[in-house]
Amino acid sequence: MLVTHGPIIIGCILLAAVSLFWKILHNSKVPKAALPPFVPLTEYELQHTPLECIARALKQHGPVIQIQRNGHRLFLTSNEFTPRILTDESYFSFESGMAKFFGLTWVNDLHDGTFFHDMDTYARGFVAQQVQKVVPEIWPIFEKGVCGMVENSQPGRPVELQHQVQAIMAEATICIFFGQKYGNPKNVKSVVDLAEDIAELLGIYQNMSFLGRKAPWLWKPLTWVKIILFRIPLHIGFTFTRTLWTDISEISKSPGKKDDSLIGYLVQAYASPDGQLSLRTRMWIMVLILTFLFASLHQTATIMIWVTFYLGMRPDCQDDLREEVSSILRSRGMSCTNPVVDVQTMHDAVRTDSFIREVLRMKGDIVNLVRAPIRDIEIGGYIIPKGSLIFPVTHLSYRSPEFVTDPENFNGERWIGSGKTAAMTGSGYLAFGLGRWACPGRILAVMELKCWIFALLKHSKVELDGCKYEILDPFNITSVPPQGDIMIEMCKG
Ligand code: HEM
């Protein structure tokens, strides 16, 4: 039996050995891509030394890692992948990333899923319509706001910067979006409160809440109930809502009449040729208006505070920027007391522009952009599953010698004559994002920042006490302003 079947048995054993060997050889040549390593960074590490921990983890474990934060599994990637992740729309979705991160996946069930598309199209179109003409309208608001702040400041005592900046930005935003008729203190307060409510709703302050960090599953429903049912209705107020609603109706009734407010712009975009707007469309317009108010006000006000802190640490830069505005005005035959500040003034202020770009580059973002793969994708030898949240570690790009020399050094003049303005995005400058979804409001935002700097330096000298400030949320440097004591002294002459 053994004799007759012996060769067959030996043949089978040989065959099995060869196939096993083949399998091992094959697997070692083409490793099956796995999920990136999970690095268990603690809450303390992420709050106090996030950059060091993340940079070390990327160095130790490879160019893609997973971490856990506030109930989210996040995929962090090294800078070699950043441009692709931000711009390759065939693999990475801005809309899914934003919706998932902010807990807004349900918005895709509204209005045939056009939320992000509409927001982008109309923000882009409206800003393009406004940029040429808006500066002379908002400049007096900035100047009046700064004068009030300077007059109320007391020697040796810090000013309450955040609220004043929010109020100035709210008034400017109201003026741009709705026109002068909406600009009263009650509406300004409503808009400031509303922007704060939406920021809280979107989790921008979640890391600062004990419950938000320890029990995000509980924090979220509680916050949504509190804000949607109580705070937003209370803050937006009956009068403001009714005026908006009435204006939407009035404007739609006279389709031929020129109205260059945001309401007019959206009504024109959505109304049928005879001016009809369904109830659903009116409500959609309200949703977009509230989103624009938040996107415009909250971000820009936060960056105004960053810019003020950087000015407060650099008296020499203040002198240079003050001199720049004076020389622009002199060259146009204007006095500094009552100047006409317009889009050309903004354009000529290249030193101020460079300063803003450098603050935006240096303020310390670690991660400020998110995308989600639309299918499983391999990056750096690892698989990132469809729908995950990918955060390119943008800090590594901002500070890469590939894009700037001496990248760790703040140099407010480095962009003068470089052809790169504060609103111009690039692989090493990601403050406004990159690619198709880069911020559509960035030109307007930079103009507002310039108005703020001009007004601030025209009327005051700024100092950041002890050149010390605290970052409240290192993961959200773009949206949560730093804290420190800003002293203001009236400028003489
Ligand atoms: C300094 C102030 C601002 C900063 C730092 C900022 C930053 C950003 C960033 C980083 C993004 C995401 C881009 C991406 O993922 O690639 C974004 C998107 C967006 N921003 Fe801004 N932004 C600012 C001001 C504004 C203003 C003034 C408006 C409105 C007029 C605005 C409207 C939007 C909108 C609608 C989006 C969604 C993306 C899109 O529609 O394409 N932002 N912004």
Boltz pocket constraint, residues with backbone or C-beta under 6 A from the ligand:
constraints:
  - pocket:
      binder: B
      contacts: [[A, 86], [A, 94], [A, 116], [A, 119], [A, 120], [A, 121], [A, 123], [A, 127], [A, 292], [A, 295], [A, 296], [A, 297], [A, 299], [A, 300], [A, 303], [A, 368], [A, 369], [A, 370], [A, 430], [A, 431], [A, 432], [A, 433], [A, 434], [A, 435], [A, 436], [A, 437], [A, 438], [A, 439], [A, 440], [A, 441], [A, 442], [A, 444], [A, 445], [A, 446], [A, 478]]
      max_distance: 6.0
